[in-house]
């Protein structure tokens, strides 16, 4: 689930963005009309994608998105009037915030939002894959530790320890990881 926060004082822009994003099935959309409210939301929840339509009724400077950018790794899209774009674009890009000048054609905005959502999906999948690899690596470390204990205490070679763990796990209807943890506990208790 991709969590999106829309911060905009303009009902028309908010509705336009919300309408487009509502077509996507894996999005959770939260809307805020004021910077103060957005800050409270930001403290209580994590967001993946933040869309800010400036100016906001209660904030004239650009501190809100800079604060959000520092405290989160969300993608931030700032919609700002063309006249102000040149003066802030450099600073926002250095902070990793995408700025887009208004007025913007609706089709262009949709394409931009679609790209941002696709990027978020890809990032979420990469994070999920990375977590699975970390988990798998941790399992391998535990199994290797159990093999080393079998080598040391049972005088097995590496191949014998490997087969021992596989066969014993299969017979006991356990995963190799579960059995490896049991072997580690067994030999840790003997050494204490």
N, C-alpha and C positions, 0 to 999 in steps of 0.2 A: 504494500500500500504506500503510495507516494502522498505525503502530506503537503498540501499547498496552502499558503497564507496570502490572501489578497488584501492589500492595504490601499484604500482609495477613498477620497472624499467625494468622488463623482459617482453618483448612482448609475449613470449611463455607461461609463467605462467598466465599473464593477460588474454590471449585468452582462455586458458584452463578453467579458473575460469568463465570468462564471458559466454563461451559456455554452461557450465553446468547451470549457474544461469538463462540464457536466456530461459531455458525450463520451468521455474516457471512463472506463469501468474500474480502474484501480487507483482512483484519486479520492482523497479526503480533503474537502475544500472548507477553509475557514475564512470568514470575511471580517475585516475591521475597517472602520471609517475614520479612526483617529490614531495618532502616533502613541498616545498614552495607553490606549486600549491594546494596541499591537504589542507594546512592550510587556504588558501583563500577560498576554497570550504567549509571548515568546518565552517568558520565564517558566510557564507551566507546561509547555509542550515543545517538542522538537519538530522542525519543519524541514522538508527537503528542497522546496522551491518557494521563494518569496517574490511576489510581484508588488512593487510599490509605485503608485501613480501620484507623482508630485505635481503641485504642492498639496500638502495636507492641511486641514483646518487649524490644527494646533501645533504645527511645526514648520518653520520657514527654512531652516538650514537642513543639512543632509546628515545630521548626526545619527538618526534612526538607523539607516541602512549600514552605516559604518559600524555602529554598535552591534548590530545583528551579524554583520560579517565577521567581526572579531570573535564573537561568542558562539559561532555555529559554522558548520561547513556547508550550509545550504547554498544553492544557486540563487542569486539575487538578480532580478531584472528591474531596472529603474526606468520608468516612463517620465520624461521631463520635457518641458517646452523647448523648442529648437533654440530660442534665444539664450537659454541657460546652459544648453548642452556643451558648447565650446568651453565654457568656464569650468565645468566640473568633470568633463569626460576623462581627461587625463588622470585626475585623482581617483576617480571611481574605477577605471581600468586597472590602475596599480593595486587597488584594494581587491580586485577580482570581481567587480560588480559590472554587469552588462548594462550600458545605458542606451536608450533609444529615444530619439527626438519625436515630439508630438507637434502637429497632428501626424498620425500614422494611419495608413490605409488598413482597413479591417482585415483584408486578405493577408497583408504582410504581417500583421500582428498575429494572426492565426498560425501562419507558417513559423514564426518565431516561437510561439508557445508550443507548437507541435515538436519543434526541434528540442526545446528545453525539456519537455516531458520524455521524449525518446532518450535523451542524454541521461536523465534521472533514472529511467528504467535500466539502462545499461549499467550505470553506476551501482544501482541496487543489486543487480545480478552479479557484478564483479565482487561486491562486498560479500554476498552469499557464497560465491565460489571460494573466495579467500578464506572465509570462516570454515568451510568444509575442508579445505586443504590444511588449515591449522589444526583442526580436529584430527584429521587423518595422520598428520605428522606427530601429534601428541600420542596417538594410539601406537604408532610405530616405535616411539621412544619407550613407552611402557613395555611393549612386547620385547624389545631389545634388552631392556633392563632385566626382564624375567629370564631371557635366554642366558644372559651373563651370570645370573645367580645359579641357573642350572649347570652351566659350565663349571662354575666355582665349587658348588656344593655337591653336585651329583656326578662330577667328572665326565660330563657329556661333551661331545664336540658340537660345533654350531649346527650342523645338519641334524644330529640326534635331538638337540634341544628344540629345533624347529618342528620336527616330526612329533616329538613328545607333546608340545603345546597344541598342535593341530589335532592329533588323535584324542588327547585327553579332553579337549574342548568339544569335539564332535560327540564323544561318548557321554559326556556330562550335559550335553545340549546347552553349552555356553558359547559365547563368542570368544575368540582368542584373546580379546582385550580383558574380558571378565576373568578368564583363567589366568592370564598374565598377572593381573592385580592380586589374585589369590596366591599365586606363587611368590610374589613380592612380599605379601603380608606374612606368609609362612616363614620365609627366610629372615625377614626383619625381626620377627618374634624370636627366632632362634639365636640371633646375634645379641639380643638385649639381655 
